[in-house]
Amino acid sequence: MGDAPIVVGYDGSQESQAAADWAVCEAERRRAPVELLYAGDPPASPSDSEGQRRLSHLTAAREAELRALRPDIEVTTVHVPRAPVAALESAAGRAAMLVLGSRGLGALRGFVVGSVSQEVLVRSVCPMVLVRAVEPRSAGVGAAEAPRCGTSGRDVVVGLDMRHPVEAVLGFAFHAADLRAAPLHVMHAWGHPPGGEYMAYGTFGAFDEDEAAKEGQRLEAALVPWRRRYPQVRLRTTLARGNASVRLVDAGADAQLLVVGRHHRRLPIGRLGPVTSAAIHHVGCPVAVVPCD
């Protein structure tokens, strides 16, 4: 078993249950332990105490459920008597990754990413995965089925911004694809397309060929060490001039996992970049956000 746990932010909601299911499957692939973390400031009133007792019971029940369903995975529960953002930010320092749930609003409206998730996203020092809760599930011990951990055969998709370091996000994406025996689709979009159109690598057409060739060389140079390390990963690349947010959301529609980087440079404190924001709000598959600088 790996030493660093996969930490799940758990509050008994459908979203956190979906996050726990995904985390157990990922733990099986990585041979890592899972930690269900529930947090809350010390109770200030009897009603607060009752709420914490209920959450403690729900978390313990979920731990027991997961242990029974996946006896090969080490699952533990941790209560941190702090505000959720502070508790999760602290946990990131010892975790392999954080996993949180988000709620869907439908294809057109996107997903609700709570304030806790967004605050932790901009601060976490480890990768963080947002998992969508789509189908309602039954509550209660014994009502759940074992998480479905089989892979769909669909791509792992990674979006790159070559203006920033990409080693961490590529490392996460290649490893994720290798664990799933899945194809890896690497995307890099830059600049603004003429007339709002997009064009794939290899069909530059009216694009400046020198500019396209330069971007292609940068992408290929970044991929060289990862191709060597993961020769078994089936790789395809898309290099396009245009709106990276639109391209990535489109690609994520058919992905089993979307990987993006989080870059603090040039951004106001406490904000995510436009591509990462688009991914976490509009892509239906799990989205991994990897700190890159």
N, C-alpha and C positions, 0 to 999 in steps of 0.2 A: 504493500500500500504506500502511496505517496504521503509525505508528511503534511504538506500544505492542504487545508481543506477547501472544498467548494462550499462557500457560505451562502445560504439562502435567507433573504429577508422574509420572515414569516409572520403573518398576522391573522391567519385563519381564513382569509378571503379566497375566493375562487382563483384570483390572480396569483396569490402566493402558493396555492396548491399546484397550479400549473407550473410555477417556477420550481417547486420541489420535485415534481415529476421529471422535468427536464434535467435538473441537477443530478438526480440519481442515475439517469441514463448516461450523462456525461461522466459521472464518477466511475461507472462501470467501464467506460472506454479508457479512462485515464488511470484507473486503479487508485483512486483518491477517496478520502473520507468526505462525508457530507455533514455539514453543521447547519441545523435550523436555528436561526438567531431571531429572538423576539426581544423587543426593546420597549422602554417606556420610563419616563421620569418616576421617581418614588411617588407613590399615591399621596395626593393632598386631601382626599375625602374618602368616605366609605364607598361611594359609587366608583371612584377610581380603583379602589382595592378590589371590588367585585369584578370590574372589567379586567384587571390584571390576572385575577384568579381564573377567569374564564379563558383568557388567552393562554395562560400557562397550561390549562387542561387541554385545550385544542392542540397546542404544539406537542405536548407529551403524547397525545393520542395519534397525531400524525407521525411522530417518530416511531411509535410502536407499529403502526400500520406499515410504514416503509421498511422497517426491519423484518417484518413478517413476509412482505412481498418480495424483498430483495435481501435475503440473508447474507449474501456475499459482500454487501456494501456496509461499511461502518457508518452508522447514522447516530449523531448525538444532538442534544438540544442545549443551547446556551441562552440564558437570560441576562441582558445587560441593562442595569437600571439607569439608563441615560436616554436622551432624546434619540429617535431613530436615526437621524442623519449623523449625529456624532458617533453612535454605536456602529453603524455600518462603515463610516469613514475609518474608524479605528480598526475594525475587522479587516479592512482591505489591506492593511499592513502585514497581515499574516496569512492571507488567503491566496489560493491559486486563482480564484475568480469570485466575484459576487454575482448572484443571480436574483433578479427581482421580477415580479409580474407586472403586466400592464393590461388595461381594459380596452376592449375593442368597441368602436362606435359604428362600424360598418365601413364598406369599401370607400365610400365617397368622403366620409368625415374623418377617417383615420382612427388613431388610438389615443386614449387618455394616458399620458405619462405623468404620474403624480409628482407633486412638489418634492417629496422625499427622493424619488428616483432621479429627478433632474438635478437636485443639489448634489447627490452622491456622484452622479455621472461626471460632473465638472471637477470633483475633488479626488476621486478614487485613484489610488496608485497601482491598482491591479486591474486586469480586464473585467468588464461588467457586462452581463448578458441580460437583456430584457426579453421576457417570454410572454406571449400573448395568451390570454384566457379566452377561448372562443366558445367551447361547448360547456354548458353547465354540467356539473358533476354532483353526485350524491354526497351528502355529508355523513360523517359518523364512521367509527372504526368498523372494518369489515364490509363497508359499502363500496370501497374503492377496488379497482382492478390494478394489476401490476402495470406500471408505466410502460408504454410501448417504445422500446429502444431501438427497433430496427430502423435502418436508414432507408430513405425513399429512392436513392439513386440519383436524386436531383443534385445540382451543383451546390458547392459552397462558393459564394461570391464575395470578393473583396474589392473595395473601392480604395484607390490610392490617390494621394495628393503629392505629386513629385516635388512640390516646393518645400516639403517638410521631410524629416526622417521617416522612412517607411519600414525599417528593419523589424520593429516590434510587431506591426500589424501584419506583415508578410509572414513572420515566424508563427504567429497565432493561426493565420489562415491556412498555411501549408500543413501545420500539425493537425488542425481540425479536419482538413480534407483527408489526410492520411489515416486518422483514427476511424473515419467513416468509409474509407475506400471509395471516396466520392471524387468526381471531377472538380477541379478548381478553376473558376473563371475570374481572371484578374482584369479589372477595369481601371482605366485612367482617362479622365476627360479634362480638358483645359480650354481656357479662353472662351470665346463666344462665336458660334457658327454663323456664317452668312445666311440671312433670311430665316434664322431660327431652325435650320435643318441640322441633322447630325449625320455623321458618316463614319463607318467602321474602319478600323485599321486595314490597310490593303486596298481601300477604294477611296483615295483622297480626293479625286476629282478636282474641283475648283480650289481646293485648299492649297495653301503655300506648301509645296512639297518639301522644301528645306526645313520648314518649321515642323512638319509632321515627322520627317526623318529624324530630326533632333529629339523630339519627344519619344519616338520609338526606341532610339538608342538608349535614352535615359532609363526607360522602362526595362529594356532587355538587360542592361547592366545591373539594375537592382535585382533582377530575377536570377542571375547567374548562380550565386551561392546557394540559393534555395532549390534550384533545379538539381544541383549536385547533391544536396543533402537529402532530397526527397525525389529520387529519379522515378519512383513508382507512381507518383501523383500525376494524373492526366491533367494537363494544363492547357488552357486556351486564354488568349489575351484579346482585349478590345481597347483600342486607342481611338479616342474620339474628341473632336473639338466641339464643345458645347456645354450645356448646363449639366454639371455633374450630378446635381440632386435629382433631376428628372431621369437621367440615364440609370442611376443606381436604384431608384425606386422601381423603375420598370424591370430591371434585372432581378430585383429581390422578390418580384411577384411569383417566380417559379423556383426560388432557391429554398434549400433546407436550412441554410444559415447565411446571414449577411454579416460581414466583418468590415468595420470602419475604424479609422483612427480618430483620436481626440487630441487636438493641438491647441495649446494655450497661447502660443505666440500670436500677436496682433489682434487678439480678441479681448473685449472687456472682461474683467474679472466676473466669474460666475455665469458665463455664457458659453454655449456650444456653437460650433461653426454651422453654416447653413446646410452642408451635406449631411452631417451627423444628425442635425435636428430633423431633416426630412426623413432620414432613415428610421429614427425611433418613433416618429409620428405616423408614418404612412406605409411601412413595410410590414406585412403580416407574419413573416417567419421570425424566429428568434434573431435578435440583432446583438452582436458582440461589439462593444466599444472599447478599443484598446488605447491606453495612454501611450503617446509616441514621443514626448519630449518632456 
